[in-house]
Structures are given as structure tokens and as C-alpha cells.
């Protein structure tokens, strides 16, 4: 059986069924052509990248009988075997059976590897989940530090504007008016920080794609999520300083130096 690319390189557009090809001084009868494959085999384990369309398929016993040098003590080695299972749901258990058979025939030499796509996919998912967990932890710590910074800024602002708060309370401002004022200020600080962060994040994404050659994608949903989280942090960490400012005694606040 000829792969699509192997057929084109050997026979072009002519019909090949019934023709013969010569492999290592041996003639093989062509019985069919494999349909074009969309993907190539990746570099997994000890198997190198190989174009599926450029492969010639032949019965294992025929290859051993006709292509091995029976007069030489150096036998041709089988580089790889590709198994197509009837059901992919049992690929993991089938892989264990194959490992057991090879360990028995190789006397536990450990000179082979069994690569299961399902295992590779599961490992990739575990790695992705671990990476996401680490990124969420780093982002949470960054948000906590940023929120504490906003709260400290607001507390310092309240301390510096104590007389202003006392005057506003004296002329009729209610506690909720003071709370609203400082909460809005905290949200505006986080709003400005969110804008700066979005600009820096987009710039760093473009720089990484430019210098490292990676494909980076910045979606509108991620920008909106970052913006909403930034404003929420300012709102949450601005409530305590605002409530503390609203509870100041107007008389003591006016007399504050």
C-alpha cells in the first residue's frame, strides 16, 4: 500500500494498482493507495516526526522474509509499530497488555517505549490544569497586594483630609455621602490602574509574539474580565476606609491638625 505522497512521487497521476515498486532490490506488488492524511506523526517518545502520506505499507512477514539479510548476523530492527484499536476507550488497558508482552519478549530490558495518545492527552490536561492553578494563585496574590495598596492610599488620604471631612459633615453632609465620595475615589484609582494594566498586558503580549515567535491571542472577554476585576478590587478595598472616614466625629475632625 502506497501513501498518497509516495504514490505521486513514484507514479505521478497514473494508476498504480497492479504495478510494482522496487524496495532494497526487491519487487513489491502494489495493491492499493492510502487516502491522504491531514496530519503528520508528531515527535513523541522515541518516534520522530514522519509524514503519513509518504509511507509505504507492507506485510510484516513479507518484509522480514524478503528484505532481511538472512546470511548476516545483523538483522534489521523494527523502529516502530502503530496499532489501530477497534475501541479507543480501552487504549490505556491495551497499552498495559502490549507493555507486558514486550517486557516478556525483551526480558525486561527496557529498550522500548509505548506511546498512547490518550495518556499524552491526559498528561497535557494535568499540566494545563497545574499551570492554570499556579496562574490563578499568582493573580490572586497580585490582586490582594494591589487591594491592600489601594486601601493604604485611601487611609492616608483620609488622614490628610480629616479637616475637610469635618467641614463637610458640619455643613450637612451625611455619612453615606462621605462613604460614596471615598468609594468613588477608590474605584477611580483602580479604574486608572486597570487601564494601565490592560495597555501593558497587550503591549507585552505583542512583544512576546514578536521576539519569541509565539502565537498570543488577546480576546475582548479577557480584557473585560480584567477590567471588571480591577474595579471590583477598588470597590471592595475602598469600603473600609470610606466607612472609617464617615464615622469620624465632625467636631474632632474640624479641630484636627
C-alpha positions as a Markdown table, in Angstrom:
| # | Residue | x | y | z |
|---|---|---|---|---|
| 1 | Unk | 0.0 | 0.0 | 0.0 |
| 2 | Unk | 1.4 | 3.4 | -1.1 |
| 3 | Unk | 0.8 | 6.6 | 0.8 |
| 4 | Unk | -0.6 | 9.4 | -1.2 |
| 5 | Unk | 2.7 | 11.4 | -1.4 |
| 6 | Unk | 4.7 | 8.2 | -2.1 |
| 7 | Unk | 2.3 | 7.3 | -5.0 |
| 8 | Unk | 2.6 | 10.8 | -6.5 |
| 9 | Unk | 6.4 | 10.8 | -6.3 |
| 10 | Unk | 6.7 | 7.4 | -7.8 |
| 11 | Unk | 3.9 | 7.2 | -10.4 |
| 12 | Unk | 2.5 | 10.7 | -10.7 |
| 13 | Unk | -1.1 | 10.8 | -11.7 |
| 14 | Unk | -1.1 | 7.3 | -13.4 |
| 15 | Unk | -3.0 | 4.4 | -11.9 |
| 16 | Unk | -0.8 | 2.2 | -9.7 |
| 17 | Unk | -2.9 | -0.7 | -8.6 |
| 18 | Unk | -1.2 | -3.8 | -10.1 |
| 19 | Unk | 2.1 | -2.1 | -10.7 |
| 20 | Unk | 5.4 | -3.0 | -9.0 |
| 21 | Unk | 7.8 | -1.0 | -6.9 |
| 22 | Unk | 11.4 | -1.9 | -6.1 |
| 23 | Unk | 12.5 | -1.6 | -2.4 |
| 24 | Unk | 16.0 | -2.6 | -1.5 |
| 25 | Unk | 16.4 | -4.7 | -4.6 |
| 26 | Unk | 13.1 | -6.5 | -4.0 |
| 27 | Unk | 10.0 | -6.1 | -6.1 |
| 28 | Unk | 6.7 | -5.5 | -4.3 |
| 29 | Unk | 3.2 | -5.7 | -5.9 |
| 30 | Unk | 1.1 | -2.5 | -5.4 |
| 31 | Unk | -2.4 | -3.4 | -4.2 |
| 32 | Unk | -3.8 | 0.0 | -3.2 |
| 33 | Unk | -3.2 | 3.6 | -2.3 |
| 34 | Unk | -3.9 | 5.0 | 1.2 |
| 35 | Unk | -6.2 | 8.1 | 1.3 |
| 36 | Unk | -4.4 | 11.4 | 2.0 |
| 37 | Unk | -3.7 | 12.0 | 5.7 |
| 38 | Unk | -4.3 | 15.5 | 7.1 |
| 39 | Unk | -1.7 | 15.4 | 9.9 |
| 40 | Unk | 1.8 | 14.0 | 10.4 |
| 41 | Unk | 3.0 | 12.0 | 13.3 |
| 42 | Unk | 4.5 | 14.2 | 16.0 |
| 43 | Unk | 7.7 | 13.8 | 17.8 |
| 44 | Unk | 6.5 | 11.7 | 20.8 |
| 45 | Unk | 8.7 | 9.4 | 22.8 |
| 46 | Unk | 11.3 | 7.8 | 20.6 |
| 47 | Unk | 9.3 | 8.2 | 17.4 |
| 48 | Unk | 10.4 | 11.0 | 15.2 |
| 49 | Unk | 8.2 | 13.2 | 13.1 |
| 50 | Unk | 7.1 | 11.4 | 9.9 |
| 51 | Unk | 4.8 | 12.3 | 7.0 |
| 52 | Unk | 1.9 | 9.8 | 6.9 |
| 53 | Unk | 1.4 | 10.5 | 3.2 |
| 54 | Unk | 5.0 | 9.4 | 2.4 |
| 55 | Unk | 4.8 | 5.9 | 3.9 |
| 56 | Unk | 4.8 | 2.5 | 2.1 |
| 57 | Unk | 2.9 | -0.2 | 4.0 |
| 58 | Unk | 3.8 | -3.8 | 3.6 |
| 59 | Unk | 3.0 | -7.1 | 5.5 |
| 60 | Unk | 5.5 | -7.6 | 8.3 |
| 61 | Unk | 6.2 | -11.2 | 7.4 |
| 62 | Unk | 6.9 | -10.3 | 3.8 |
| 63 | Unk | 9.3 | -7.5 | 4.8 |
| 64 | Unk | 11.2 | -9.9 | 7.2 |
| 65 | Unk | 11.4 | -12.6 | 4.6 |
| 66 | Unk | 12.3 | -10.6 | 1.5 |
| 67 | Unk | 14.3 | -7.7 | 2.9 |
| 68 | Unk | 16.3 | -9.1 | 5.8 |
| 69 | Unk | 19.7 | -10.4 | 5.1 |
| 70 | Unk | 19.4 | -14.0 | 6.3 |
| 71 | Unk | 23.2 | -14.5 | 5.8 |
| 72 | Unk | 24.2 | -11.7 | 8.2 |
| 73 | Unk | 24.1 | -11.8 | 11.9 |
| 74 | Unk | 22.9 | -8.1 | 11.8 |
| 75 | Unk | 19.1 | -8.3 | 11.5 |
| 76 | Unk | 17.0 | -5.3 | 10.5 |
| 77 | Unk | 15.4 | -3.7 | 13.5 |
| 78 | Unk | 11.7 | -2.7 | 13.7 |
| 79 | Unk | 11.8 | 1.0 | 14.5 |
| 80 | Unk | 8.1 | 1.4 | 15.4 |
| 81 | Unk | 4.7 | -0.4 | 15.3 |
| 82 | Unk | 1.5 | 1.6 | 15.0 |
| 83 | Unk | -1.6 | -0.1 | 16.4 |
| 84 | Unk | -5.1 | 1.0 | 15.5 |
| 85 | Unk | -7.6 | -0.2 | 18.1 |
| 86 | Unk | -11.2 | -1.1 | 17.5 |
| 87 | Unk | -12.2 | 0.9 | 20.5 |
| 88 | Unk | -10.3 | 3.9 | 21.9 |
| 89 | Unk | -11.9 | 3.6 | 25.3 |
| 90 | Unk | -9.6 | 0.6 | 26.2 |
| 91 | Unk | -6.4 | 2.2 | 24.9 |
| 92 | Unk | -4.8 | 2.5 | 28.3 |
| 93 | Unk | -5.5 | -1.1 | 29.3 |
| 94 | Unk | -4.5 | -2.3 | 25.9 |
| 95 | Unk | -1.2 | -0.4 | 26.3 |
| 96 | Unk | -0.5 | -2.2 | 29.5 |
| 97 | Unk | -1.1 | -5.6 | 27.7 |
| 98 | Unk | 1.4 | -4.5 | 25.0 |
| 99 | Unk | 3.9 | -3.5 | 27.6 |
| 100 | Unk | 3.6 | -6.8 | 29.4 |
| 101 | Unk | 4.1 | -8.7 | 26.1 |
| 102 | Unk | 7.2 | -6.7 | 25.1 |
| 103 | Unk | 8.7 | -6.9 | 28.6 |
| 104 | Unk | 8.3 | -10.7 | 28.5 |
| 105 | Unk | 9.8 | -11.0 | 25.0 |
| 106 | Unk | 12.6 | -8.4 | 25.7 |
| 107 | Unk | 13.3 | -9.9 | 29.1 |
| 108 | Unk | 12.6 | -6.6 | 30.9 |
| 109 | Unk | 15.4 | -4.9 | 29.1 |
| 110 | Unk | 13.5 | -1.6 | 28.9 |
| 111 | Unk | 14.7 | -1.0 | 25.4 |
| 112 | Unk | 11.3 | 0.1 | 24.0 |
| 113 | Unk | 8.6 | 2.7 | 24.8 |
| 114 | Unk | 4.8 | 2.5 | 24.3 |
| 115 | Unk | 3.2 | 5.8 | 23.5 |
| 116 | Unk | -0.5 | 6.1 | 24.0 |
| 117 | Unk | -2.2 | 9.3 | 22.7 |
| 118 | Unk | -4.8 | 9.1 | 25.4 |
| 119 | Unk | -2.1 | 9.1 | 28.1 |
| 120 | Unk | -0.3 | 12.0 | 26.4 |
| 121 | Unk | -3.6 | 13.9 | 26.3 |
| 122 | Unk | -4.3 | 13.2 | 29.9 |
| 123 | Unk | -0.8 | 14.4 | 30.9 |
| 124 | Unk | -1.3 | 17.5 | 28.8 |
| 125 | Unk | -4.5 | 18.2 | 30.6 |
| 126 | Unk | -2.9 | 17.7 | 34.0 |
| 127 | Unk | -0.1 | 20.1 | 33.0 |
| 128 | Unk | -2.6 | 22.6 | 31.8 |
| 129 | Unk | -4.6 | 22.4 | 35.0 |
| 130 | Unk | -1.5 | 22.8 | 37.1 |
| 131 | Unk | -0.4 | 25.8 | 35.1 |
| 132 | Unk | -3.8 | 27.4 | 35.4 |
| 133 | Unk | -3.8 | 26.8 | 39.2 |
| 134 | Unk | -0.4 | 28.5 | 39.5 |
| 135 | Unk | -1.5 | 31.4 | 37.4 |
| 136 | Unk | -4.7 | 31.9 | 39.4 |
| 137 | Unk | -2.7 | 31.8 | 42.6 |
| 138 | Unk | -0.2 | 34.4 | 41.3 |
| 139 | Unk | -3.1 | 36.6 | 40.1 |
| 140 | Unk | -4.9 | 36.3 | 43.4 |
| 141 | Unk | -1.8 | 37.3 | 45.3 |
| 142 | Unk | -1.3 | 40.3 | 42.9 |
| 143 | Unk | -4.9 | 41.4 | 43.4 |
| 144 | Unk | -4.5 | 41.1 | 47.2 |
| 145 | Unk | -1.4 | 43.2 | 47.2 |
| 146 | Unk | -3.0 | 45.8 | 44.9 |
| 147 | Unk | -6.1 | 45.9 | 47.0 |
| 148 | Unk | -4.0 | 46.5 | 50.2 |
| 149 | Unk | -2.1 | 49.2 | 48.4 |
| 150 | Unk | -5.4 | 51.0 | 47.4 |
| 151 | Unk | -6.7 | 50.7 | 51.0 |
| 152 | Unk | -3.4 | 52.2 | 52.4 |
| 153 | Unk | -3.6 | 55.1 | 49.9 |
| 154 | Unk | -7.2 | 55.8 | 50.9 |
| 155 | Unk | -6.4 | 55.6 | 54.7 |
| 156 | Unk | -3.5 | 58.1 | 54.1 |
| 157 | Unk | -5.8 | 60.3 | 52.1 |
| 158 | Unk | -8.4 | 60.3 | 54.9 |
| 159 | Unk | -5.8 | 61.2 | 57.5 |
| 160 | Unk | -4.6 | 64.2 | 55.4 |
| 161 | Unk | -8.2 | 65.3 | 54.7 |
| 162 | Unk | -9.7 | 64.9 | 58.2 |
| 163 | Unk | -10.5 | 68.7 | 58.4 |
| 164 | Unk | -12.2 | 68.5 | 55.0 |
| 165 | Unk | -14.3 | 65.6 | 56.2 |
| 166 | Unk | -15.3 | 67.5 | 59.4 |
| 167 | Unk | -16.2 | 70.7 | 57.4 |
| 168 | Unk | -18.4 | 68.6 | 55.0 |
| 169 | Unk | -20.2 | 66.9 | 57.9 |
| 170 | Unk | -20.6 | 70.3 | 59.7 |
| 171 | Unk | -22.4 | 71.8 | 56.6 |
| 172 | Unk | -24.8 | 68.9 | 56.3 |
| 173 | Unk | -23.1 | 66.0 | 54.6 |
| 174 | Unk | -24.4 | 62.6 | 55.7 |
| 175 | Unk | -22.3 | 59.6 | 56.5 |
| 176 | Unk | -23.4 | 57.9 | 53.3 |
| 177 | Unk | -22.2 | 60.9 | 51.3 |
| 178 | Unk | -18.7 | 60.6 | 52.8 |
| 179 | Unk | -18.8 | 56.8 | 52.1 |
| 180 | Unk | -19.8 | 57.4 | 48.5 |
| 181 | Unk | -17.1 | 60.0 | 48.0 |
| 182 | Unk | -14.2 | 57.8 | 49.1 |
| 183 | Unk | -15.6 | 54.7 | 47.5 |
| 184 | Unk | -15.8 | 56.5 | 44.2 |
| 185 | Unk | -12.2 | 57.7 | 44.6 |
| 186 | Unk | -11.0 | 54.2 | 45.3 |
| 187 | Unk | -12.9 | 52.9 | 42.2 |
| 188 | Unk | -11.3 | 55.7 | 40.1 |
| 189 | Unk | -7.8 | 54.6 | 41.3 |
| 190 | Unk | -8.5 | 51.0 | 40.4 |
| 191 | Unk | -10.1 | 52.2 | 37.1 |
| 192 | Unk | -6.9 | 54.0 | 36.1 |
| 193 | Unk | -4.8 | 51.1 | 37.3 |
| 194 | Unk | -6.9 | 48.7 | 35.2 |
| 195 | Unk | -6.4 | 50.8 | 32.1 |
| 196 | Unk | -2.7 | 50.9 | 32.6 |
| 197 | Unk | -2.6 | 47.2 | 33.2 |
| 198 | Unk | -4.6 | 46.4 | 30.0 |
| 199 | Unk | -2.3 | 48.6 | 27.9 |
| 200 | Unk | 0.8 | 47.0 | 29.4 |
| 201 | Unk | -0.6 | 43.5 | 29.1 |
| 202 | Unk | -1.5 | 44.0 | 25.4 |
| 203 | Unk | 2.0 | 45.5 | 24.8 |
| 204 | Unk | 3.8 | 42.6 | 26.5 |
| 205 | Unk | 1.7 | 40.1 | 24.5 |
| 206 | Unk | 2.7 | 41.7 | 21.2 |
| 207 | Unk | 6.4 | 41.9 | 22.3 |
| 208 | Unk | 6.4 | 38.2 | 23.3 |
| 209 | Unk | 4.8 | 37.3 | 20.0 |
| 210 | Unk | 7.4 | 39.4 | 18.1 |
| 211 | Unk | 10.6 | 38.3 | 19.9 |
| 212 | Unk | 9.8 | 34.7 | 20.8 |
| 213 | Unk | 7.8 | 33.9 | 17.7 |
| 214 | Unk | 4.8 | 32.6 | 19.8 |
| 215 | Unk | 1.2 | 33.0 | 18.9 |
| 216 | Unk | -0.5 | 35.1 | 21.5 |
| 217 | Unk | -4.2 | 35.9 | 21.5 |
| 218 | Unk | -5.9 | 38.8 | 23.4 |
| 219 | Unk | -9.6 | 38.4 | 23.4 |
| 220 | Unk | -12.2 | 41.1 | 24.2 |
| 221 | Unk | -13.7 | 38.8 | 27.0 |
| 222 | Unk | -10.3 | 38.7 | 28.8 |
| 223 | Unk | -9.9 | 42.5 | 28.6 |
| 224 | Unk | -13.5 | 43.0 | 30.0 |
| 225 | Unk | -12.8 | 40.4 | 32.8 |
| 226 | Unk | -9.6 | 42.1 | 33.8 |
| 227 | Unk | -11.3 | 45.5 | 33.8 |
| 228 | Unk | -14.2 | 44.3 | 35.9 |
| 229 | Unk | -11.9 | 42.5 | 38.4 |
| 230 | Unk | -9.8 | 45.7 | 38.7 |
| 231 | Unk | -12.8 | 47.9 | 39.5 |
| 232 | Unk | -14.2 | 45.2 | 41.9 |
| 233 | Unk | -10.9 | 45.2 | 43.9 |
| 234 | Unk | -11.0 | 49.0 | 44.2 |
| 235 | Unk | -14.7 | 48.8 | 45.4 |
| 236 | Unk | -14.0 | 46.0 | 47.9 |
| 237 | Unk | -10.9 | 47.5 | 49.4 |
| 238 | Unk | -12.2 | 51.1 | 49.4 |
| 239 | Unk | -15.2 | 50.3 | 51.6 |
| 240 | Unk | -13.3 | 50.1 | 54.9 |
| 241 | Unk | -11.5 | 53.5 | 54.5 |
| 242 | Unk | -14.7 | 55.1 | 53.4 |
| 243 | Unk | -16.7 | 53.8 | 56.4 |
| 244 | Unk | -13.9 | 54.8 | 58.7 |
| 245 | Unk | -14.0 | 58.4 | 57.2 |
| 246 | Unk | -17.8 | 58.6 | 57.6 |
| 247 | Unk | -17.6 | 57.6 | 61.3 |
| 248 | Unk | -15.3 | 60.5 | 62.2 |
| 249 | Unk | -16.7 | 62.9 | 64.8 |
| 250 | Unk | -17.3 | 66.2 | 63.0 |
| 251 | Unk | -16.1 | 68.3 | 65.9 |
| 252 | Unk | -12.9 | 66.4 | 66.4 |
| 253 | Unk | -12.3 | 66.3 | 62.7 |
| 254 | Unk | -12.5 | 70.1 | 62.4 |
| 255 | Unk | -10.1 | 70.5 | 65.3 |
| 256 | Unk | -7.7 | 68.0 | 63.8 |
| 257 | Unk | -4.2 | 69.5 | 63.0 |
